[in-house]
Amino acid sequence: MPGPDLAYAALDKKTAQTSEAHVIVNGKRRLMRIHEIPQENNTTLGLAEDVTEARELEKRPQTLSGHHA
């Protein structure tokens, strides 16, 4: 629920709200984590964080390294 709805939820609940959404950046699909943080003057501070690579690393199978002969 990124966008205005997330900001309104942050203001209504008086707590930071976070959501994720795919967006196109420079022709590539990226996963963005959106944060809306309520401020004292009835506005929100919005931040976007690209979590595409972190999510891809989470999906990779775990491999063991450091095997010693």
Protein Blocks (a to p, Z undefined) as FASTA:
>chain_A
ZZjklmmmmmmnopacdddddddeehiacdddddddddfkopacdddddfklmmmmmmpc
cddehiaZZ
